Structure formats: structure tokens, C-alpha cells
């Protein structure tokens, strides 16, 4: 191997290592403990962070059909938003593979995560009134449930599990026979179907969905937006022609969809006054 090739390979390896390090969380915190295990919040902090801050915090929930998945899915989003001045978190929650649970318990863990974040505002340096829930696919369902579903509580009820806003990537909004996951839920489907629990207290939402999604029907977000519109609630739906499930993820395709969805996510947060620290413009 000549020196030029070796030099190029070294540069590529170094670049990959630095990228991995930059996308690693600054801290992991166990927020819910069970008999033989616990689940954690993967926390990304801005460079200028202080414990006395009152920053916006966003909590992402990974996708995986309530069966599997990893918090690493939203590491790029978290690092991006931490550079905008937010505390960004990618949360673990129990799944069928990890803990043998059903979707009801996924929702329970999602609500627990939001409550824990609010209860520990001083530890995280966040404003408890500026908590955003986000997620993709089944994780989008978990996020949507924090803003729509009552019950399924297993933590400190002094703190609300309802976020200030929702950011949803090809989310499961409808668990009826016309939506997704009905075979897992059976007769209990309506209990955790966000579409069927929208009311005037539902927080503003920003949704990204591909029109060619054959996993989670595009119609399920159309119906969600329709119901939000009927109640005079804000719901920004961004439809992506010919895009399939998971199109928004970092590293998918040529990266155009990731870049565009992140840009629109930033604009949505900014419009709600949820990106307000001086370092919010510190990166693209």
C-alpha cells in the first residue's frame, strides 16, 4: 500500500471516528428502574450549557414497531439541536424484544420520560414549560400519545406528561383497523390511538410523512391534521412525494430529505419561541 492511499484511508478513519464522537451523548441518565433493569435518557447538551439555564428540551423516541429500535436513530437530530441551544434527548423505552412488553407499556414509558424531565428541570437546566416530544414511526406514536392520551401513568403525577409541542416523523397516529398496529392491540386499540383522543388541549404539531409510505399509511396523518384543523389547532403537515417509510433518517439516500426535514423542524420550533438562546444560530 503506497503512502498516498494510506494517508487517504487514515483521513477517512479519523473522520468517521470524529463523527461518531460528535454524535455521542454527553450523558446517560437512568430515569426509570425495574427489578432487573433500567431505561435511560441519552442527553446532548449545548457547549454553553449551565445547570441554571432555562432552555428548551426536546425528547425523541425511536422507531421500530414497538418491537425493537435504538436511541441512536436520533443522535444526529439531537446533536444538531444541541448546537442550536437546546437540551436534546434520545430516550429509551421498553419494547417487545428488550423487555417483552406491548405498545401500552411503550406509551407508559414515553409519558414517564416527559414527567421525569419536568421533575428534574434544575438538573437538566431546562424550562419545564418548554418540553417538546418527538419521534419516528412507533416512536412518533409514543410522542403523539404524550400529547393526547390520558392514563398510563406510572410516575410522579405532580408533573404533566403533556409537552408544549410535537414533532412527528411518519408517525402512527391511528391504531384502528384502518391505521397501523391494530393486530397488536386488538379490542384495546382505541385506548392509545392519538387520532381518537385529539381535543382542544392537544399541543401544536409538525408532521413529516412520505406519500408512498406502505408501512404507516399516509392517510393516518391526513386524518390527524383534519381533526386538528377542525378544532382550530396548529398542525403543520409536510408531505414528501414518492417517499417511503423512514425517508427522513440521517444517512438515508442522498441526505436531501434529512436536511430538509431538519430545516423545517428548526423553523417550527423557532416559530413557537422554542429556540431562543444566543447560540441558536451557531450552526447550519
N, C-alpha and C positions, 0 to 999 in steps of 0.2 A: 504493500500500500504506500503510494507516494505521499509526500508531506502535504501537498495541496488538498488531497482527498481527506487525509486525516484531520487537517485544520477545519474543513467544512463539517465533517462529522462531529468534531468537538463543539463547534458553534451550535449545531442543531441540538446536540445533547444538552448543552448548557442552557439553551433557550427553553427546551422542554422542562428542565428542572426548575428554572426560574418561574415559568408559567405555572407549574404545579404548586410551587411555594406561594406565589401571589394569590392563588385561588384557594389556599388552605385557610380554614377558620382560625381566628385569633384565640378562640377559647371554646371549650365544650363544657356545658353545664347540664348535669342531670336534673331534670325538672319533675320527673315522676318515677317513683320506685315501686317495684313489685317484689314478690317473695324472693325471686332468684335473679332478677334483672332490673334494669332501669332504662329509660329513654332520655335522650339528650337534645339540647339545643346547640347547634353549631353556629357560633356567634362571630360576625365580622364587624370590626369597629373602624371608624374613621381615624386618620392619623392624629387629628387634633382632639380626639375624644378625652373627656374628663368625666369622672363619676358624678359631678354636679351638673352635667349637661341636662337639657330637656329636649332631646332630639326625637324625631320621628323614628319609629321602629317598624320594620316590615318582617313578617313571619311567613316563610314559604313552606309548602307541603308538597313532597314529591309525588309523582305518579307511579302507577304500577297495578292498577285494577284492584286495589285494596289487598293484593296478594303479595307483592314484593316492592322493590324500588329502593332508592338510596338518596339521602340528603345531598349527595354530590351533584345531583342533577341541577340544582340551583346555586351551586357555588359561584359560577360566573356572574349570575344576576346579583348575588349578594356582594361580591367584591366590587362590582360596578356601582351599586347603590351606596356602599360604604364610602366610596370616593366622592359621592355626592353629598356626604354629610349625614347619612342615615346609619342607624344601627340595623344591620341586616342579618336575619337568622334563617337558617335552613333547619327545620325541625324534624326530628324522628317521631314516628308514631307506630304503634303496633300493627302488624299485617298478618295475614294468614300464614305466610312462611316463617316469619320471625317469632310469632307468639301464638299461632293457631286461633286467631280471632276473626270475627266477622266485621263487616263495614260499620256496624253500630259502635263498636269499640274504637274504630279509627276516628269516628266523629267525636267520641268522648275524649280521646287524646288530643285532638285538634283544639277543642274547647279548653281543655286543661292547659295547653300551651299558651293560649291567649291570656287566660287568667293568671298564670304564673308570671308572664311578662309584666302584666299590670301590677301584680303584687310586689314585684321586685324592681319597680321603676328606678329607685335610688341606686340599686346595684348596677343596673344597666345604663344609667344616665339618659333615661327616656322620659317623654311626656306621656302619661297613661291615657291621655285623651287623643293621642296621635299614634294609634296602633293600627297597622294595616295587615290584613290577611291575604295571602296569595298562594297560588298553587296551579299545578297542571294535571289534567285528566282526573284520576281519582283523588289526587291531592287538591285539584281545583274544587272537587266536590266537598272535601273536608273543609277547605277555606270558605266556600259558599255556605256551608252548614253553620259555621261560626256566626254568620250574619243573618241567618234565617230561622234556624231550628232551636226550639226551646227543649229543656230537659237534657238528658245525657250528661249530667254534671257529676263530677267525682272529685272536685277540689274546692278551694275556698270561694264560697258563694258571695263573699263581700265584694268581689271584683267581677265585673261583667266580662263575658266572653264575646260580646258583640264588638267587632272592630269599627274603626272610623271609615274604612273603605275596603273594597275588594278588588283584587286584580287576578283574573282567571284566564288560564291558557287551556284551550279546548277542554273545558270543564264538564263534568257530569252534573247537569242541573236538574235532570228529570230521571227518576228511577222507576217510573211507571213502565208498563209493557211497551210503550212507545219510545222509551228512552234507553238507558243503559243500566245493566246490573240487576234487572228485575229477577232474574233466575237465582241470584244470590240472596235476595231479600224476601221473595215470596209475598205473602199477605201483609208483611210489615213494611213494604216499600214506601208507603206514604209518610212514614214517621221521619225519614231522612231524605225526602225529596225536596230540595230547595225551591223548585218552581212552585210547589204547592203550599209553601209557607211564606211567600213574599207578603209583606204588609207595609204600612206606611213608615215603619221604623227600620226597614231594610236599608243598609248603608249604600252609598253610590258605588257603582261597579264599572270596571273596564274589562271587556272580554275580547279575547283573540281566538278565532276559530277558522279552520280551513273548510272551504265549501265541499271539498272532496273527501272529508273525513268519513271513513266507513267503520270506524270503531265507536266513536261517540257521535251520534247523529247531529248534523249541523242544525237541524230543526229544534233541537232541545235548547239551544241558546237563543234562537229566534223567538221561541215561546217565552223564555225568561225575559228577554228585552220587552216583548209585547206587554207582559204583565207589569213590569216596572214602569213602562210608559203610561199605562192605564192609570197607575197610581200617582203619576207626576213625579216619579223618581228618576234620578240620573242613571243611565246605563249606556255607556259608550261601547258599541259593538263594532269591532274591526274584523271584517270578513276577508279572507285571503283566498282568492280564486284558485281552484285546482290544487290547493294544498291539502295534504293528508295529515293524519294524526301525528302529533309530535313535531310538526314543522318548525316550531319556534325555538327548539332547543339549540344551545350552543354546539357548534360543530356539525350541525345538520346542513347538508347541501353546500352551497357556496357562502353561507353565512348571512345572506341578504335578509332572510326572514327574521333571524335573531336580531340583527342590527335594527331593523325597522320596528319590531315589537318592543324592543328596549327603549327606543326613542319615544314611541307613543306612551309607554309606561311612565317614562320620566315626565312627559307633558301632562299626563293625567294627575300624577302626584303633585306637580307644580301648580296646576290649576286649583287644587284643593288646599294650597298653602302647606303642603307636607314636605316640601324641600325648601328649607329656609335658612340653613346655616351658611356662613360666608364661604365655606369650602364646597358648596353645591355645584359650582361651575368649574371645579378643579380638573375635570377630565371630560372627555367626549362622551 
